[in-house]
Amino acid sequence: MELAEALPLGELAAAFAALPIFPLFDTAYFIVSVLYLKYEPGAMEMSRKSPFASWLCAMLHCFGSYILADLLLGEPPIGYFSNNSSVILATAVWYLIFFCPMNLFYKCVSFLPMKLIFVAMKEVVRVRKIAAGVHHAHHLYHHGWFIMMATGWVKGSGVALMSNFEQLLRGVWKPETNEILHMSFPTKASLYGTVLFTLQQTHWLPISEANLIFFFTMFMIVCKVFMTATHSHASPFAPVENFLCPVFFGSVSSGHTSHHHDHHHGASHEVSHPPPPPAKSKEELNEGTRKRKAKKAE
């Protein structure tokens, strides 16, 4: 029995899941993705010096998730670029955001009320991509749970996972910003979401795909709109993670602190007790005595 069977949302969820995302939602997805590219330091200068490199970065922001998913499944990584309508639409968005006269298009789409609408629409596309990735992997590897989760994860957050490669196109190398080491909220949410969709696809989660798409999309919209409106980077998962992670994986802060303390304690000990000067030889002592006598005689 489904969890949402008794709720009067079944028909609404089914209609929402069947809603086409091209071109309206895809346009919003491209707008937000290229906006994030323009926010990167040096992106505007690069668009003037090398428009082709800027365009490539924009295409990675728009289609990076498809490229990674195709690589994982052994399919042509440029296969999605055969979709001419999507590529032309993304290119038009990139050109208007970077080269529109008087920056009019950028000012309109970055206006906060408009931007919040686009952010909400982008989350609709993200959840659809996660569900589609899990479904595609399930079709190819019927019992490959981890393949389903990996495919759904990169479909939802492939742009962030390719951030280091995209930085190289812009002439920047920042390995410390690796998304695996410092996961943002969309990356974590995509990971948790793909676990849910994998459980649903393998019939371990008693809920229909349409209902799961609807509820998870609503969760993502609320979180992302709130975080964008308040300019917050705090993850909604942080309270739960802060409670569970020390229990299951231990805490590194105590060991690191004690090592840090011992290091500084040793350093301060060395400073407060400098080593004694080396003992003088007999010849040096005799030479010093002769100098003192000569000085007295003078």
C-alpha positions as CSV (number, residue, x, y, z in Angstrom):
1,M,0.0,0.0,0.0
2,E,1.4,3.4,-1.0
3,L,2.1,6.0,1.7
4,A,0.3,8.7,-0.3
5,E,-2.6,6.6,-1.4
6,A,-5.0,8.1,1.1
7,L,-4.1,11.6,0.2
8,P,-6.0,13.6,-2.4
9,L,-2.7,14.4,-4.2
10,G,-2.5,11.4,-6.4
11,E,-3.9,13.0,-9.5
12,L,-2.1,16.2,-8.9
13,A,1.2,14.3,-8.5
14,A,0.6,12.3,-11.7
15,A,-0.2,15.5,-13.6
16,F,2.9,17.2,-12.2
17,A,5.1,14.3,-13.1
18,A,3.7,14.3,-16.7
19,L,4.3,18.1,-17.1
20,P,6.7,18.7,-20.0
21,I,9.9,20.5,-19.0
22,F,10.9,21.8,-22.5
23,P,11.1,24.6,-23.3
24,L,9.8,26.5,-20.3
25,F,11.5,24.7,-17.4
26,D,14.7,24.1,-19.4
27,T,15.0,27.8,-20.1
28,A,14.8,28.5,-16.4
29,Y,17.4,25.8,-15.8
30,F,19.8,27.3,-18.4
31,I,19.3,30.9,-17.1
32,V,20.2,29.9,-13.5
33,S,23.1,27.8,-14.6
34,V,24.6,30.5,-16.8
35,L,24.0,33.1,-14.0
36,Y,26.1,31.0,-11.7
37,L,28.8,31.0,-14.4
38,K,28.7,34.8,-14.6
39,Y,29.1,35.1,-10.9
40,E,32.5,33.3,-11.1
41,P,35.5,35.5,-10.7
42,G,37.0,36.4,-14.1
43,A,34.0,35.0,-16.1
44,M,33.2,38.4,-17.7
45,E,36.8,39.0,-18.7
46,M,37.0,35.5,-20.2
47,S,33.9,36.1,-22.3
48,R,35.6,39.1,-23.9
49,K,39.0,37.5,-24.3
50,S,37.8,34.1,-25.4
51,P,34.1,33.8,-26.2
52,F,34.5,30.2,-27.3
53,A,35.9,29.2,-23.9
54,S,33.1,31.1,-22.2
55,W,30.6,29.2,-24.4
56,L,32.1,25.8,-23.5
57,C,31.9,26.6,-19.8
58,A,28.3,27.6,-20.3
59,M,27.5,24.3,-22.0
60,L,29.2,22.4,-19.2
61,H,27.0,24.3,-16.7
62,C,23.9,23.4,-18.7
63,F,24.7,19.9,-19.9
64,G,27.5,18.6,-17.6
65,S,25.2,16.2,-15.8
66,Y,24.3,14.5,-19.1
67,I,28.0,14.2,-20.1
68,L,28.9,12.5,-16.8
69,A,25.9,10.2,-16.8
70,D,26.8,9.1,-20.4
71,L,30.4,8.5,-19.4
72,L,29.3,6.3,-16.4
73,L,26.9,4.2,-18.6
74,G,29.4,3.8,-21.5
75,E,27.5,6.0,-23.9
76,P,28.8,8.8,-26.1
77,P,29.5,11.8,-23.8
78,I,28.4,14.2,-26.5
79,G,25.2,12.4,-27.4
80,Y,23.0,15.0,-25.7
81,F,24.4,17.7,-28.0
82,S,22.5,16.0,-30.9
83,N,19.5,17.7,-29.3
84,N,19.8,20.9,-31.4
85,S,16.8,22.7,-29.8
86,S,18.3,22.5,-26.3
87,V,21.8,23.5,-27.4
88,I,20.5,26.5,-29.4
89,L,18.3,27.5,-26.5
90,A,21.2,27.3,-24.0
91,T,23.5,29.2,-26.4
92,A,20.9,32.0,-26.8
93,V,20.6,32.3,-23.0
94,W,24.4,32.4,-22.7
95,Y,24.7,35.1,-25.3
96,L,21.9,37.3,-23.8
97,I,23.4,37.1,-20.3
98,F,26.9,37.9,-21.3
99,F,26.5,40.2,-24.4
100,C,23.0,41.8,-24.3
101,P,23.2,45.5,-24.8
102,M,23.3,47.5,-21.5
103,N,23.2,44.2,-19.7
104,L,19.4,44.4,-19.8
105,F,18.7,40.6,-19.9
106,Y,21.0,40.0,-17.0
107,K,19.4,42.7,-14.9
108,C,16.0,41.2,-15.6
109,V,16.8,37.6,-14.8
110,S,18.9,38.5,-11.7
111,F,16.2,40.6,-10.2
112,L,15.5,38.7,-7.0
113,P,11.7,37.9,-7.5
114,M,12.4,36.7,-11.0
115,K,15.4,34.8,-9.9
116,L,13.5,33.0,-7.2
117,I,11.0,31.8,-9.9
118,F,13.8,30.5,-12.1
119,V,15.4,28.8,-9.1
120,A,12.2,27.0,-8.3
121,M,11.8,25.9,-11.9
122,K,15.4,24.7,-12.0
123,E,14.7,22.3,-9.1
124,V,11.8,20.8,-11.1
125,V,14.3,19.9,-13.8
126,R,16.8,18.6,-11.3
127,V,14.4,16.1,-9.7
128,R,13.2,15.0,-13.1
129,K,16.8,14.4,-14.1
130,I,17.5,12.3,-11.0
131,A,14.4,10.2,-11.6
132,A,15.3,9.8,-15.3
133,G,18.9,8.8,-14.4
134,V,17.8,6.1,-11.9
135,H,15.2,4.8,-14.3
136,H,17.7,4.6,-17.2
137,A,20.3,2.8,-15.1
138,H,17.7,0.4,-13.8
139,H,16.8,-0.5,-17.4
140,L,20.4,-1.3,-18.2
141,Y,21.4,-2.8,-14.8
142,H,18.3,-4.2,-13.3
143,H,20.0,-5.2,-10.0
144,G,22.8,-2.6,-10.0
145,W,21.7,-0.5,-7.0
146,F,25.0,1.5,-6.9
147,I,25.0,2.1,-10.6
148,M,21.4,3.5,-10.3
149,M,22.5,5.8,-7.4
150,A,25.7,6.9,-9.1
151,T,23.8,7.7,-12.3
152,G,21.0,9.6,-10.6
153,W,23.5,11.5,-8.5
154,V,25.5,12.8,-11.4
155,K,22.3,13.6,-13.3
156,G,21.2,15.8,-10.4
157,S,24.6,17.4,-9.6
158,G,26.9,16.7,-12.5
159,V,27.7,20.4,-13.0
160,A,29.1,20.7,-9.5
161,L,31.0,17.4,-9.8
162,M,32.7,18.7,-13.0
163,S,33.5,22.1,-11.4
164,N,37.3,21.5,-11.4
165,F,37.3,20.6,-15.1
166,E,35.2,23.7,-15.8
167,Q,37.6,25.8,-13.8
168,L,40.5,24.6,-16.0
169,L,38.7,25.9,-19.0
170,R,38.7,29.3,-17.3
171,G,42.4,29.0,-16.5
172,V,41.8,28.4,-12.8
173,W,43.0,25.4,-10.7
174,K,41.6,25.1,-7.2
175,P,41.7,21.4,-6.1
176,E,40.7,22.4,-2.6
177,T,37.2,23.3,-4.0
178,N,36.6,19.7,-5.0
179,E,32.8,19.1,-4.6
180,I,33.4,15.6,-3.2
181,L,35.3,17.1,-0.3
182,H,33.0,20.0,0.3
183,M,29.5,19.1,-0.9
184,S,27.0,21.9,-1.4
185,F,23.3,21.5,-0.6
186,P,22.3,20.5,-4.2
187,T,24.9,17.8,-4.3
188,K,23.9,16.3,-1.0
189,A,20.2,16.6,-1.8
190,S,20.8,14.9,-5.2
191,L,22.7,12.1,-3.4
192,Y,19.9,11.6,-0.8
193,G,17.3,11.9,-3.5
194,T,18.8,9.3,-5.8
195,V,18.8,6.9,-2.8
196,L,15.1,7.4,-2.5
197,F,14.4,7.0,-6.2
198,T,16.6,3.8,-6.2
199,L,14.6,2.3,-3.4
200,Q,11.4,3.3,-5.1
201,Q,12.6,1.8,-8.4
202,T,13.5,-1.5,-6.8
203,H,10.2,-1.6,-4.9
204,W,11.7,-1.1,-1.4
205,L,9.9,2.2,-0.9
206,P,6.1,1.9,-1.0
207,I,5.3,5.0,-3.0
208,S,4.7,5.7,-6.7
209,E,7.3,7.5,-8.8
210,A,4.9,10.3,-9.5
211,N,4.3,11.0,-5.8
212,L,8.0,10.8,-5.0
213,I,8.8,13.3,-7.8
214,F,6.1,15.6,-6.5
215,F,7.1,15.5,-2.8
216,F,10.9,15.7,-3.4
217,T,10.5,18.5,-5.8
218,M,8.4,20.5,-3.3
219,F,11.1,19.9,-0.7
220,M,13.9,21.1,-3.1
221,I,11.9,24.1,-4.2
222,V,11.3,25.3,-0.6
223,C,14.9,24.8,0.5
224,K,16.5,26.4,-2.6
225,V,14.1,29.4,-2.7
226,F,14.6,30.1,1.0
227,M,18.4,29.8,0.7
228,T,18.5,32.0,-2.4
229,A,16.2,34.6,-0.8
230,T,18.2,34.8,2.4
231,H,21.6,34.4,0.7
232,S,22.2,31.5,3.1
233,H,24.7,28.6,2.5
234,A,23.6,26.6,5.5
235,S,22.5,23.1,4.7
236,P,19.1,21.9,6.0
237,F,20.7,18.5,6.5
238,A,23.4,20.0,8.9
239,P,21.5,19.3,12.2
240,V,20.9,15.7,11.4
241,E,24.4,15.2,10.0
242,N,26.0,16.8,13.1
243,F,24.1,14.4,15.3
244,L,24.6,11.2,13.3
245,C,28.1,11.6,11.8
246,P,30.0,11.6,15.2
247,V,28.0,8.5,16.2
248,F,28.7,6.4,13.1
249,F,32.0,7.9,11.8
250,G,33.6,9.5,14.9
251,S,34.8,13.0,15.3
252,V,38.1,14.3,14.0
253,S,38.0,17.6,15.9
254,S,39.2,16.1,19.2
255,G,42.2,14.3,17.8
256,H,43.1,17.2,15.5
257,T,42.8,19.6,18.4
258,S,45.0,17.6,20.7
259,H,47.6,17.2,18.0
260,H,47.4,20.9,17.3
261,H,47.7,21.6,21.1
262,D,50.7,19.3,21.4
263,H,52.4,20.9,18.5
264,H,52.0,24.4,19.9
265,H,52.9,23.3,23.4
266,G,56.1,21.8,22.2
267,A,56.9,24.9,20.2
268,S,56.3,27.2,23.2
269,H,58.4,24.8,25.4
270,E,61.3,25.2,23.0
271,V,60.9,28.9,22.9
272,S,60.8,29.3,26.7
273,H,63.8,27.0,27.3
274,P,66.3,27.7,24.6
275,P,69.2,25.1,24.3
276,P,72.4,26.0,26.3
277,P,75.3,27.4,24.3
278,P,78.0,24.9,23.4
279,A,80.9,24.6,25.8
280,K,84.0,26.6,24.9
281,S,87.2,24.7,24.1
282,K,90.5,25.2,26.2
283,E,92.1,27.2,23.4
284,E,89.1,29.6,23.3
285,L,89.3,30.1,27.1
286,N,93.0,30.9,27.0
287,E,92.5,33.3,24.1
288,G,89.8,35.1,26.1
289,T,92.0,35.4,29.1
290,R,94.9,36.9,27.0
291,K,92.5,39.5,25.6
292,R,91.2,40.6,29.0
293,K,94.8,41.0,30.3
294,A,95.8,43.0,27.2
295,K,92.8,45.3,27.8
296,K,93.7,45.9,31.4
297,A,97.3,46.7,30.4
298,E,96.0,49.3,27.9
